[in-house]
Amino acid sequence: MAPLPPVDTSTPPPMLPRAARERMRICAEEWEKHKRASRAAQPLWREFATECLTR
């Protein structure tokens, strides 16, 4: 198996919207529920969290 290429650290990863710990926990629980309920392709956590935290 070929080694993975080095990670590009020239730009920081996008930040999630600021949210209270309680809101983050609610979104995480919702994410887990969606993952368990569906076998279909799920959005990435960062995409899901960005949408969830801005509601």
Stockholm file with secondary structure:
# STOCKHOLM 1.0

chainA/1-55         MAPLPPVDTSTPPPMLPRAARERMRICAEEWEKHKRASRAAQPLWREFATECLTR
#=GR chainA/1-55 SS CCCCCCCCCSSCCCCCCCCCHHHHHHHHHHHHHHHHHCCSCCCCHHHHHHHHHTC
#=GC SS_cons        CCCCCCCCCSSCCCCCCCCCHHHHHHHHHHHHHHHHHCCSCCCCHHHHHHHHHTC
//
